[in-house]
């Protein structure tokens, strides 16, 4: 969405984003900002984003005919790129120079990594006091697990999401949505910070976690469980509370789903 059908520019045109992220959570959030017209500069180590080889790590061949990774290319469209050795003073200085001329800085490393490289929030606001600094993590900035690494699967397990689907006596099921869900929430937080800066004149730090995003995604069920003080049960399609809110196998082997949750759909 970098341009509109009438030729006008996207809503984030004129904003520059430093994208110091890897894998999926962070890159998807910055990709969304690029889709809305922001200039996104992806910063990689000299070895490259680990997402360039993610297919091999999960047993999936995502290699394109030209040798590039479909996973990486799909999540980093519409971005500029630069490789920097951040273990050197010269590399860190490059980041400071970028920060001075940027609006948003996004990182998704374990707590303490950015600070050890002098690229934490307190470091960058010395160079650009109005910058919006967004951090993506597994378990948030506080608590005993704040510094632990995480991937989508571990966040889904910790949040209970692996038990969301399937019959009561079934095994856990991987949803594979934690990265995408968290990326949406991170972009949402960044957009809120952009509006706040326009209204009040200052930047801020935005923190979003895999775990928090998955708990939020289960919001309705969590609220019901807390309010009625009962565990929200897994759906049992063999004993539905409403036979027209269920899914069934048809005679040809395919499946059909009904979602008629109101009486007006079946009462005469």
N, C-alpha and C positions, 0 to 999 in steps of 0.2 A: 504494500500500500504506500510505496514511496511517492506515488503520484496518483491523483484522482482522475476519473474519466474525463473531466472537463479540462484537464491539463494543469490544475492547481496542485500545490505541493501538499505533502502529508502534514498532519497536525504537529509533528515533532521536528519539522524542517528547521534547520538552524541550530539544533542542539547536537553536541558532540559527546559521544560515549566512549570511555576507555573500557574495553571488554577484556579483563584479565581473568578469564574463566576457562574451564575445560569440561570434558565429558558432555553432559546433557542439560542439567538443571540451569546452570548459568548461561550457556550459549543459547538456549531456547528463549530465555527472558530478554537477552540483548537482541536476538533475532526479531522478536516482536517489536522492540523499539525501532529497529531498522525498517521493519515493515511499515511503521507509522512515520517514516521520513527522517529519523535521526541518522546522523553520520556515526557509524560504529567502527572503531579501530580495535581489531582483535590483536591482543598481545600474546605471543607464544614464547615458550622457551626455545632455545636453539635445537632441542630435540623434538619440538612440536607438541601439539595438544595430544594427549593420550587417546582422545576420541578418533584420531586418524587410524587407529588400529583396533577399535572396539569390537569389530566383527569377529576377529580372531579370538579375542578373549572370551567371547560368549558362544563360540562355535557357529557363528553366522558369517557367511561369505558376503560381505557388503562392498566388495571391490568393483569399481567401475571399469569399463574397457580401457580407460587411460591410466589405470593403476591407482586412482584416487579412491578415497573412502566415501561411499554413499551416505553413511551416517554423518561424517564430518561435513561434507558439502551441503547436505540438507539442513543442518543446524546452523550453518554459518554463511548463509546466502546474504547478499547485499552488504557485506562487511569489507572494510579495508583490513590489511594485515601487516604486522611487523613482528620480527623475532628479536628478542632482547635477552642478553645474559644478565639476569637480575642479581647474580651473585657477585657482581662487580660494581664499584662505585659509579662507573660510567653508565652502566645499565640503569641503575636507580635514578641517576640524574636525567636520563632520557624520560623516565616515567614522570618525574617532577615537571619537566618541560611540557609534556603532554597534558598533565593535570592543570597547569596554569591556563591552558587554552580550551579546557573541556568543562562540561556541565555535570557529567555523571561518571562515576567510577564504580565498576562492578567486579567483585571477586568472589570465588567460591572455594577457598582453601580452608583447611582446618584452623580453628582458633589459634592465634599466635604466629602463624606462618607469615602473614602480611606484616605484622609488627616486627618480627625478626629481620625482615628485609627492609625495614624502614618505610613500609608502604601501607601502614595502618591509617585509620581515620585521623588520628591526632597528627600524624606525619603530613598527610596531604593538605589538611586545612591550614597548615603553615604557609602553603604555597597558593592555595585557593580557598579562602574562608567560606565561600558560598557553594562549594562543590557538594553534590549529593553522592554519598558513599553507600553503596548497597552491598551487603554481605549475604551470601547464600551458604547455609551450613546444614549439617545433618540434624543436630539436636538443639540449636539455638545458642546464644552467646553466654548463657548462665547455666549453673548447675553442674553436677559431677560428670556429665557426659558431654559438656560443651566442646571439649577439644578432641573428641573421638571422630574418626572418619566414618563416612556413611555412603551407601549407595541406595538406589531406589528400593531394592529388595529389603535391606535391613530396616529402612524407615517404615515400609509397609508392615513388616513383622512387628516392630516396636509399637506401632499405632494400633495394631489389631486388625489392619486392613486385610490380611490374608484370610481372615475368617468371615469377611463380609459376604462372600458368595459361596454357593454350594449348600447341600442339605446338612442338617444338624450333625450327622454322624460321618461326614466326609472329611477328607484331609484338607489342609490349607491350600489356597489357590493364589498363585501370583497374579496380581492385577497389572503390574507394569505401568502404573500411572503416576507414581510419586514424583518423578522428574518433571513431567508436564504440568501436573497440578501445582507443584511448588514454583515452577517458572512463571505461571500465570499470576500467582500471588506476589512474586517478586516484582514483576512488571507493574502490577497494581500498586504496590507500595512506592515504586519509583515514580509513577505517574502522580500519586498523591503528593509526594515530596516536590515534584515540579510545580504543581499548583500552589503548594504552600510557599515555595520560594517566590513565585510571581506575586502572591498576595502579601506576604509578610517580609520578604527581602532577605531570607537566610536559607542556607542549605541545611542538611541534616543527615544522620546515619539511618539507614533502613536495614533491618535484620529480618530474614525469612528463613525458616528451616523446613527440611523434608518432613520431620515429625509433626511440626505445627500445622503444616499444610494438609497433611493426611487426616489429622484430627478435625480440622476445619471441614474437610470434604465429607466427613461423616457427621456433620453438625446436627442435622435433624434427629438422627437416631441417638446421638449422644445426649441431646437435650431431653428427649423423651425418657431415656433411661434414668437421667438424673432427677427429672421431675416426678416420675412415678415410682422411682426407686426399685426398678426391675431391670434385669438384663435384657437387652434387645436381642431377640432370638434370630438365628439364621433362618432364611426362608426355606420352608419345606414344600416343594411343589406338589407332593402327594397329599398334603393336607392344607390346602390354601384357605384363608379366611374368606376369599371371594373367588369363585371359580372363573370369573371373567377378568381376574387380575393374575394371570398365570401364562405359562407357555406350554405347548403341547406338540407332540410328534404327529405329523400327518401320515396318511396312508402311503404317500410316495417317499417317506423317509425324511422329508424336510420338516422344519419346525415353524410354528406360528405363535405369535405372542399377542395377548389381549391386555389392554390397560384401561378397562372400563371401571373406573373407581367411583363413579357416581350413579345413584339409582336411576337417574333420568335416562341412562343409556339402555336399561333393560325393562323398566316397569312400563306397563301399557298406559 
